[in-house]
Amino acid sequence: MMLARFLSRIFTKEGIILVDSRGQKYICGEVSNKEKPLTLKLLKKDLNWKLLVYPDLFLGEEYYKGNIEIENGSIYDFLNLALKNIGRSKINIYSTIINSVSYGINFLGKHNLKKASKRNAEMHYDRGEDIYNWMLDSEHRQYSCALFKDPNETLEQAQTNKLDHIVKKLNIKPGQRVLDIGCGWGGLSRYIAKKMGCEVHGISLASNQIDYCKLKARENKLDNLLSYELIDYREVAGKWDRIVNVGFFEHVSPKFYKTFFKKINELLKDNGDSLCLTHTIASTNPPSPTNPFINKYIFNGGKVPTTSQITKAIENSGLIISGWESLIDHYNLTLDHWRKRFLENANKAKKAYGNNFVRLWDFYLSSCSAAFKWSDLLVYQIETVKDFKSVPGRTRDYIYN
């Protein structure tokens, strides 16, 4: 069976059992747990070729539809074992060809223009507030990578660590104005206003997020410092002392990377004391297509940038990179917390959205966690300035003191 041979080439470090739709069993790789081996069970005959030709899409698609079962483990266990074996390598030649063609088509004709950007934002962030209530931290409602000083920290503490780290890097001074691009549910803007006492203007394309931000600003008696607007970043006007964007650049798309950083350059003040911080997921691999499952079902129009794409766009914008930090082994821990919290509310999710949605969301969180742990994904925090005078200090002590 071709699929069994393909899986045997993947699972070289630790193997699995494959069971096809007829009940035929195949040993793929060296199975360490003989009594209860991790087992991939296929319930449809066409999965024999689907998983061979395009596993990038069909594994997640058929799992969430209930046509694939995992025995003696979970989809989280299977994906972690698979990516532990694959690492940063390509899955197979068929997926590589399909992904390359898809990347070319999308690059030529599918871009996050203003209308598409708003539609894509609402598709993901307006799925249902209860979903994010179940999984995100209760204090800041952060939907981006936390910073774990200790792997055993709570999600709430790790997200506070992240916000504190960002505020220190921004080196905000009293009276300065901050623009928060892609403000989400406003956790960072509220943190800055409380901690620094300065004005923050947050923008988003998801109306539910803007409504939530305005409500929380009033509840926290911060509406004199906080303002929010439903607007595309390309339409923002004014001059700002500090600009921050956390988990936003992944929604920009390659065609507009240069546009984004040129807009940052335009919005920063020309006073020798302005700075932007970009916190983004990135890939350590060369430019490649978005994972087709994530693009189709989770983040339509999303694109993880590569190091070279980011640096080229910044260079062409006229900005200067004044700081760059890689956060490794943080997002997988964040995703694991989100998954645990979501699954603790699985019965509520089933009642509200159906069993298939629970399987879809579990696959999403599990696959992303595995990719951050074993594959090519990490998080960058990048500081950019307009000139050398704007660099906050001769050393980085202002961040860590």
N, C-alpha and C positions, 0 to 999 in steps of 0.2 A: 504493500500500500504506500503510495507516494507521500501522503500526509505523515504517516508514521516515520518514514525515512527522513523527511524534512524536520520533524520534531526531534528525532534522534540526533541530528546534526546541531540543533540548537541546545538541547539539554545535555551538555557535555560534563558539567560539574556535578549536577545532581538531577536524576531523571524523574519521569512521571509515567503513569499508565494512561493510555488512550483507549477509550471505548467508543466504537463507532455506532451508528444507528441500528445495526443488526445485532449488537451485543458482542462483537468480536473485540478481544483485548489485544493490545500491542504494548510492549515494553519499549519506552523511548528513553535511552540513556541508562545510566547506572542508578537504579532505585535504591535508596538507602533504607527507607522504612518499609520493610517487606510485609509487615502485618497490616499497616494502614497507609498504603502509598497514596500520594496526592494524585487524583484521577480526574482527567478531562473527559467528560461524557457528552457525546454528541447525539442529539435527538432527531436530527434531520440528515438525510443522505447527502444533500447538496453541500453540506458543510465540509465534506471531504475535499472538494475543490475550492470552495470559498476561502477556507482558512489557509490553503496552500497558495492561492493566487494573490489574495489581498487581506491578510490577517490584520493589518493596521486599522481597517474599517470593520470587517465582518466579525472579529472576535467580540468587540464591544457591542456591536449591533445585535448579534444573535444571542449574546448573553443576556442583554437587558430584555429581549423579547421572550426569554425563557426557553430557548432552543439549545442552550449549553448549560450543563450543570457541573459543579465542582464537588467532588466527594473527598472526604478525609481532609478537608481544609476549606478555604474560602477563595473568592476571586482575588482578594488581596494577597493571599499566600501564593496563588498561581502566578500572578503578575510579577511579584517580587522575585520569585524563582526564575521566571522567564527572563526578566531584564538583568538579573544577576548573571545569567549565562550569556546574554546578548551583549550587554555593556553598551558601548557607543557604536557598535557595528551595525551594518544594514541587515534587515531581517532576511530578505532574499531578493533575487534579481527581478522577480515579477513585481513586487511592491516597489522596488526602486524605479522601474520603468513607469509604472502607473503614477507614482508620486512626482516623478520628473515632468511628465506630461501635464499633470494637474498644476504643478507649480508654474509652468510656462503659461498655461491658459489663464490662471488667476492673476499672474503678474501683468499680463497684457490687457486683461479686461475686467478684473474684479478688484475694485479699490474702495477704501472707506471714504467715499465722498460724504458730504454733510448729511444727506437724507439716509444713506446707508448706515452711517455711523450711529445715528439716532435709533434707527430700526434695530440694529445689532445690540445696542446697549439695553434697550427695552426688552429684547428677546431673552437676555440672561438675567438682568438685575430686577426685572419685574415679574419673575416667575411666581412669586408668592413670598410675602414677608415672613411667613411662618417658617419657611425653609431655612432662612438665614437666622431666625430666632433660635432654631434648634441647634445650629452648628457653630455659630460665631461666638466670640468672647462676649460676655455680658456687659463689660465695662465700656469698651470702645467700639464694639461692632466692626472690627477690622477684617476685611476680606482680602488680605495680602499677607505675605510672609512675616511671621513673628521672629523675634530674636531671642534664642534660648541661650542664656549664659550658662545654664545648667539644664541638661536634657530632662530632668525630673521636675522642672518648674511647671506651674500651671499655665494654661493658655493665656489667662488674664495677665499674669506677670510678664510673660514673654512678649505679649503685644504692647504692654507698657514700656518694656525695655526698648522695643523697636521705635516707638514714638519719641522716647527720651533721646535715643541715639540720633534720630533725624533732627530734632530740635537743636541739639548740641552742634551738629554739623552745619545747620543753617546759621548759627551764630547770630541770632536775632537780637536787635537792640531795641530799647523802649521807643515807642512811637513809629516804628517801621510798619509798612503795609505788606501783607503776604497774600499771594494768589495761590490757591490750591486747585490744581487742574485734575479733574476726575476725583472729586472730593468724597465719593462714596456716601456713606451714612454719616459723615462729618466727624468721626472720632479724632482725626488728626487736627482739624481746625479748632475743635473744642479744646483739645489738649494745649495747643499753642496759645489760645486766648486766655485760658486759665493760668497757664504757667508764665507767660510773657506779658500778658495784658495788652496785646497789640491787636489791630484790626486784621481780620482774615476774610477773604472773599472766596467762597468755594463755588466751583462750576461742575455740572454734570449733565449728561444727556438722558438720564433716567429720572422721570418726574417723581416716582415714588421715593427716590433718595432725597431729592430736593425738599419734598414735603416733610420727610422725616427730620432732615437737618434743621429746618425752620422751627419745627415743633420742639426739638431738643434744645435749640438755642434759647427759646422762650422759657422752657422748663428750668434751664440752668441759669436764667437771668443773664445771658450773654448776648442777647440780641442787639445790644449797643455796640458790640465788637464784631459780631458775626453777621455776614450776609451771604446769600446763596442765589444762584441764577441758573436757569435751564438754558444753556447756550453751548455752542460748539467752540472749542478753543481757538479756532481760526477767526472767530468773530469778536473775540475779547479785545477791548481797547484799554488805554491807560498805561501808566508806568508803575512798576512795583519794585520794592526793595528786595523782596525774596519771592521766589517761585518754587513750588514743590509739586511733584506729581508722583504718586505712589500707586503702582499697579495700573497705570494708564497707558504707558507707551506700547504695551502689547496690543492695544486696540487701534494703533495709528495706521498700520500697514506700510510696507516698504516704500511705496510710491511717495508717501508723505513724510518720511523720516526727516528729510532735509527741510521740508516745510515746517515741521514741528519745531526744530531747533532754531530755524530762522525767526519763527514767531517768538520763541523764548528770548532771543537776542533783541527783538523789537520791543518786547514788553519790559525788559529789565531797565532800570534807571541807569543813566550815564553819569553816575556820581562817584565812581571809584569805590563803591561799597554796595554792590548788588550781586546776588548769587542765586543759582538754581540747583535744586537737588532732584535727580531722577532716580526712582527706585523701580527697577523692572526685572522681570524674568528674562533670562537670556539663554542661548544655546552655545555650547563650546564647539559645536560642529560648524562646518561651512553652511552658507544659506541653503535652506531646504524647505519643502512644503510643510504647512501646518498638518498635524496629525488629523486624518480625515474624520475620525470619530468625534474628536473634540470640536472640529470645525462644523460638523453637521448637527450635532446634538447639544453642544455646550456653549462654545464661544464662536458663533458665526461671525466671520470677518476678522477673527483674532489672528495674530501672527507673532510668534516669539522671535525677537531679533537676535542676530549674532553679534559677536564682539566687533567684527569688521564693519558690519552695517552701521552700528552705533557710532564708532569712531569716525567713519567717513562722513556721516551726516553732520556730526559736530564740527569737524574740520571745515566742511563746506559752508557752515553757518556763520563762521567767524568767531564762534565762542572758543574758550580755552578750557580744557579739562584741568581742574585744580585738585581733584580728589577722585579716587576710584577704589571701591572696596567690593570684594566678592564674599557673599554670604553662602556658605556651603554647609550642608547638613542642618539646615534650619527649616526649609519649606517642607521637606518630607515629614518632619516632626509636627509642623503646623497642620498639614493635611491629615495626619494620623489623628490629631485631636478633633478636627472637624468631622472626620469619618466616625470616630467613636461616639461623638455627641449626636450626629445624625442617626446612626443606627440605634442609639438608645431611644430615639423617637420614631423608630421605623413603623410602629403600629399607627401612630398619628399620620405619618406620611402616606401609608397605604390607604388609610381611610380618606384622606384629602386628595391624593393624586394617583392612587392605584399601585399595585405591586410592581408593575413594570418600571414605574418611575423610581422606586426604591432601588431596583437593580441597576437602573441607568446611573443614578447618582452615586451608588456604591462603586460602580466601575470607574466613573469619572475620578472620584477622590482616590481610589486605590491605584489607578494607572498613573496618575500624576505623582503620587507619593513615590511609587516605584521608579519613575523616571528621574526624580530629583535625587533618589538614593543611589541608583545604579547606572543611570544613562548620562545624558548630555546637558541636563538642565541645572541652572543655579540662579542666584539673584545678584544683580549688580546695584550698588548705590554710587551714582556718578554726580559729582559736583562740577558745575560749569560756571565760568565768570566771563565778563566782557574784556577785562584787561588785568594785568598783573597786580595793579593796586587793589583790586577787589578780593584778592586772596586773603582770608581772615587772619592768617598768622604765618610766621616764618617756619613754624613746625605745626604738628597736629595736636599739640598739647591742649589747645582750647576744647577739643572734643573729649579728651580722656581725663582731664583734671576735675 
